[in-house]
């Protein structure tokens, strides 16, 4: 049985920095001397490069990892259309089978010390007519890191997502504030509010505040994250 650590990264929405934070966590784990790898089980939006389908997010995760998985384990479902996964899958006559993802994750655990699994879109994005990303996180049974895109409206989005995570019986290992909107009014006050609510209601610590980075840099973002605290939480959850 593998003793590798693993976590599921979700977000308050799409385009709020899940990939940046996932890559930053990978860089942090590598700095800690761990063999770190990533899964992007479902990637929507892929292009052919030299006859091989590539997804920008999946490639960024590979760049940040120091253990590379075979493409069909890292991303069991690579969809061409940049659309909601169930729509892209239907368009390509693909059935998004969670069993295949769970099996791939089991294989990934045997290849590294820590596996970062990045979700697709927000936490409740449908994958089929009957299942969504929350069901995938539940099937994998992983602690969740919540990425909050700091912009107007983020407090409600963050608390709704946290409520949905806990309602599935999953643990929030921590959350990350990502400054996606550099012009946001009162960002520190918003972060303080979320810190109070998420810590009090869900025992979910703030793992760090990622400043607005242009261009985005996982190495720079990693310096703003408390990877060590997250590792302690993951190890405690495994006991």
C-alpha positions in Angstrom: 0.0 0.0 0.0 1.3 3.5 -1.0 2.1 6.0 1.8 2.2 8.9 -0.7 0.4 12.1 0.2 -2.2 13.6 -2.1 -4.5 16.5 -2.2 -7.3 17.9 -4.5 -7.1 21.5 -5.6 -10.4 23.2 -6.3 -11.4 26.8 -6.8 -14.2 29.4 -6.4 -14.6 29.5 -10.2 -12.7 28.9 -13.4 -9.8 31.2 -14.3 -8.9 32.1 -10.7 -5.5 30.5 -10.5 -6.0 26.8 -9.6 -3.2 25.8 -12.0 -0.8 28.5 -10.7 -1.4 27.5 -7.1 -1.1 23.8 -8.0 2.2 24.4 -9.7 3.4 26.6 -6.8 2.6 23.8 -4.4 4.5 21.3 -6.5 7.5 23.7 -6.5 7.2 24.0 -2.7 7.1 20.2 -2.3 10.1 19.8 -4.6 12.0 22.4 -2.4 11.1 20.1 0.6 13.0 17.3 -1.1 9.9 15.3 -2.1 9.2 13.5 -5.4 6.2 15.6 -6.5 3.9 14.9 -9.4 0.6 16.2 -10.7 -2.7 15.0 -12.2 -5.1 17.1 -14.2 -7.6 14.2 -14.6 -9.9 16.1 -17.0 -8.5 18.8 -19.2 -10.9 20.7 -21.6 -9.1 22.7 -24.3 -6.3 20.9 -26.0 -4.4 21.4 -29.2 -2.3 19.0 -31.4 1.4 19.5 -31.1 3.5 17.1 -33.3 0.6 14.7 -33.3 0.1 14.7 -29.5 -2.7 16.5 -27.7 -1.5 19.1 -25.2 -3.3 21.2 -22.6 -1.7 24.4 -21.3 -2.7 23.7 -17.7 -1.4 20.1 -17.8 1.9 21.2 -19.4 2.3 23.9 -16.6 1.9 21.2 -14.0 4.4 19.0 -15.7 6.9 21.9 -15.8 6.5 22.4 -12.0 6.8 18.7 -11.0 10.0 16.7 -10.7 8.2 13.3 -11.4 6.4 13.1 -14.7 3.5 10.7 -15.1 2.6 9.0 -18.4 0.1 11.4 -20.2 -2.8 8.9 -19.9 -2.3 8.7 -16.1 -1.7 12.4 -15.6 -4.7 13.3 -17.8 -7.0 10.3 -18.4 -9.4 12.6 -20.3 -7.9 15.1 -22.7 -10.8 17.0 -24.4 -10.2 19.3 -27.4 -13.0 21.8 -26.8 -12.4 24.6 -24.2 -15.9 24.2 -22.7 -17.6 22.7 -19.7 -16.3 19.1 -19.5 -19.6 17.4 -19.9 -20.4 19.5 -23.0 -16.9 18.9 -24.5 -17.1 15.2 -23.7 -20.5 14.8 -25.3 -19.3 16.7 -28.3 -16.4 14.2 -28.7 -18.5 11.1 -27.7 -16.4 10.5 -24.6 -17.8 9.2 -21.3 -16.0 10.7 -18.3 -15.6 7.6 -16.2 -14.5 8.3 -12.6 -13.3 4.8 -12.1 -10.6 5.3 -14.7 -9.5 8.4 -12.9 -9.4 6.7 -9.5 -7.3 3.9 -11.0 -4.9 6.4 -12.6 -4.6 8.1 -9.2 -3.7 4.8 -7.5 -0.9 4.3 -10.0 0.3 7.9 -9.5 0.6 7.3 -5.8 3.1 4.5 -6.5 5.3 6.9 -8.5 5.8 9.8 -6.2 5.8 11.1 -2.6 3.1 13.6 -3.2 0.4 13.9 -5.9 -1.4 17.2 -6.6 -4.7 16.6 -8.3 -6.1 19.7 -10.0 -9.9 19.8 -10.5 -11.6 21.3 -13.5 -13.5 24.6 -13.2 -15.3 25.2 -9.9 -16.2 22.5 -7.3 -19.7 21.7 -8.7 -18.9 21.6 -12.5 -20.9 18.7 -14.0 -18.9 15.8 -15.5 -21.9 13.7 -16.7 -25.6 14.0 -16.3 -25.3 12.4 -12.9 -21.8 13.3 -11.5 -19.8 16.5 -10.9 -16.3 17.5 -9.8 -17.4 17.2 -6.1 -18.2 13.5 -6.8 -14.7 13.1 -8.3 -13.1 14.6 -5.2 -15.2 12.3 -3.0 -14.3 9.3 -5.1 -10.6 10.1 -4.7 -11.3 10.8 -0.9 -8.7 13.6 -0.8 -8.2 16.6 1.5 -9.1 19.7 -0.5 -7.1 23.0 -1.0 -9.5 25.8 -1.9 -8.2 28.6 -4.2 -10.1 31.8 -3.8 -9.8 34.3 -6.6 -9.7 37.6 -4.8 -12.2 39.8 -6.6 -15.6 41.4 -5.9 -18.1 38.7 -4.8 -15.4 36.2 -3.7 -16.6 36.0 0.0 -19.9 34.4 -0.9 -18.3 32.2 -3.6 -15.6 31.0 -1.1 -18.1 30.2 1.7 -20.5 28.5 -0.7 -17.7 26.3 -2.0 -16.4 25.5 1.5 -19.9 24.5 2.5 -20.2 22.2 -0.5 -16.8 20.6 0.2 -17.7 19.8 3.8 -21.2 18.7 2.8 -19.5 15.9 0.8 -17.7 14.8 3.9 -14.3 16.1 2.7 -11.7 18.0 4.7 -10.5 21.4 3.7 -6.8 21.2 4.3 -6.4 25.0 3.8 -7.2 27.8 1.4 -5.1 30.2 -0.7 -6.0 33.8 -1.5 -5.0 34.6 -5.1 -5.0 38.3 -6.0 -6.5 37.9 -9.5 -7.8 41.4 -9.6 -5.1 43.9 -8.7 -7.7 46.7 -8.6 -9.9 45.0 -6.1 -11.0 47.4 -3.3 -10.2 46.4 0.3 -8.4 43.1 -0.5 -6.9 42.8 3.0 -10.3 43.3 4.7 -11.8 40.6 2.4 -9.0 38.2 3.2 -9.4 38.9 7.0 -13.1 38.2 6.7 -12.6 34.9 4.9 -9.8 34.0 7.3 -12.2 34.4 10.3 -15.1 32.5 8.7 -13.2 29.7 7.1 -11.1 29.1 10.2 -14.1 29.3 12.6 -16.5 27.2 10.6 -14.3 24.7 8.8 -10.9 24.8 10.6 -9.4 25.7 7.3 -6.2 27.7 7.7 -5.0 30.3 5.2 -1.9 28.8 3.5 -0.9 32.1 1.9 -1.7 35.1 -0.2 -0.4 35.0 -3.8 0.1 38.6 -5.1 -1.0 39.5 -8.6 1.9 38.2 -10.7 2.5 39.2 -14.3 3.7 37.0 -15.8 2.4 34.2 -13.5 5.3 32.4 -11.9 4.9 29.2 -9.8 8.4 29.7 -8.3 7.5 33.2 -7.1 4.0 32.1 -5.9 5.6 29.2 -4.0 7.5 31.6 -1.8 4.1 33.0 -0.6 2.7 29.6 0.4 3.2 27.7 3.7 3.9 24.3 2.1 5.3 23.0 5.4 2.0 23.6 7.2 0.1 21.9 4.4 2.4 18.8 4.6 1.8 18.6 8.3 -2.0 18.6 7.7 -1.7 16.0 5.0 0.4 13.7 7.1 -1.9 14.1 10.1 -4.9 13.2 7.9 -3.1 10.1 6.7 -2.6 8.7 10.2 
